[in-house]
């Protein structure tokens, strides 16, 4: 790989003296950083005495849920805090205290000595500027490089990020690149001045798992090549496991555990870290009940005098709330802010309420889709105009349209009481499928049967039965509730509309609110007064209000923190068992889907490539796409095997091949032109496990990636 | 402040010191004095009295014309944003046609074909501002329609009318009302402009625009006659804008979060 320095060795007059930092020396040392924000509601303490050291060439992961203050650390280091922030402490980067620098000197560091990459690649690039110009900007700004030279280095930097055609990318506008490409361009931009420290704030959260896996790989490789130090901010413990050397767990602005990755993830010591790991559904794990962390974040206007986590901790005793906790070393380099972490046991398990319902196969599935196909037409930009001749003389213009089959021929049966998981990446058509079966997407072809009654393309007036018996739970708790309506009224309205569960009186509504695990008195609240998890509970209560039999859950937990996600998953499961509901559960997260579902369908480009029992889909034989997904999915267990030369998809975007297999163009196990030309046969294995693939069943079973290590892995997972 | 102005306009008949249309040839063109606080015009009419009486006309025109534009524009905008497709095209192209005329020309066009009258002025000014209302309402609606709670309402089988009136409209009101409050001031100014060119209020009534128009030839010798209604108008515009800000503060749920 060509490095940036190669390019500048001959024309290096503007390159600053590189301070050599030895591997293993401390590059960044944060000491006692405290931060408070002034808001209308009073002074909020965001960080309290945060200290950590980052060594050269190492990666420190800063982990925490939303509100833990992890992004505030990044902003403080970059000097990007707003005027309402007051900051104390020191953060020394090679002897310079970043926190006390005046703005005009901070500018010198930003982009030159510290690179930063933000979460959302789609909003981090200026849409009106060519990508190359944006990447080259810091070179010109910091070193006064001439634009031509800067552009040469930009192209080289893009090439170093594994971009197939860097010249073209440099002259493209951001919208012409995929999310993964944009994020790579941003990383290239953050590294263009060859900084010593790279701060990454949730850099892969907005990306699909397969793209995420490649970005993480790229980051690791870059770090090794350049002796770069990375501060990696994330909420995802699986990502931490893949990239970090050291982990620093933040809770409510305090470092509660810090140490080497293998120790913190493999042998977590603070109850909060244990709770986080316990509330994560695991891939290929046995189906244990996930154990959420009760309660919510403390009010940060007044920090409690004792342990910050005491009110949510199952091991808390009187001493915990009275004595302030300090970090103490368990072993060299591994510190924990808990005085009794050795004596506490494992995170308590949660007992299942009642028995797990089992779906029963019958003649009357609750829902059946036959050959479902939903095509969107969209105007092609610059696609041109064709002229039609009406009545022989009138030329009538029609714009060229492009047809896109979001759902491309799906046959599915959903039994009563069954949870069918649908997993796929963005653009796979999983949400379109959910909306189409609920008759929300306009006309489609194929057939949908609900309770054996044909509901295909009925008018709204003919759908009353379906409308009361089917419901939906949405992804985004912030947008799924009407902000101007008290949550109780929203539920009451849904009850009254179909007059099913009670008459929609206040008592009925409050009973339902209680049923989804919220305390009394929430009736009169507005959505803005609720937390994300509470909003999601109200969303579920509203769905239950019409007395449904079948609910489409469209990514109901992807907007939530890990500990909240666990409580919502448990609630959904309980409701299914108790009320005999059936779900179509849509998610991009294979671990979540596998945890909750009875059966799992894997979707790619509008088609189902594999379907089977949850355990079958997570074990060989695999469809090649499922295998790639499993390979890419981050796993928080340090013991999870990381293979070199793993399966990788080709290309960066979903490309469709209408005639053959949907996945043919990107398949790492493609066997020939047959994949693109002929529709793949359905290979059926035990118990209804079906894979649509040209590879012979025997070869599918002999998956190259999973020889016999399966047993080891399951025994690793506690 | 606006309250004071409205109160003054409504109470004008009782508090004015002189009859606004009474001619007094002996005291023509007098500068402001203790007897006539804002002086008198060329016919000896008291300027203060005329302004106070005219306030009712101007404010009334502003609010009534805005109401007309809201009544026509909001439903069209909601429908365009919610249904999209053919309806949207039709409504928006109609708006484009209206918007392609300069406001004064459009007002002129509507008023010129029939003899001027106050209610026609109100309708004319209202129609001038319909396209802006439609476009704003549509833009706000488009944003709300993509929210999941609208889909939730469709999932449970709500009628379109319910979704439009109960789910979308309350959320769209804040920007519409704030914009409408600014619209009031534009309407007052446009109304005054139309009166100024003789198509609105007719002499001897004391509309502010008409007063400025009448005082124009005397601007050199007796500037107070034109300046006073001008100031009154400026004051009203500021007052209405402040009202708009206040409305936005109360309407925005984000500003009420910490109750």
Interface residues (C-beta under 8 A of the other chain):
Chain A: X40 X41 X435 X438 X440 X460 X463 X464 X467 X468 X470 X471 X472 X474 X475 X476 X479 X480 X481 X482 X483 X484 X485 X494 X497 X498 X526 X528 X529 X539 X542 X543 X546
Chain B: X147 X148 X149 X151 X152 X154 X155 X156 X157 X158 X167 X170 X171 X253 X254 X256 X257 X258
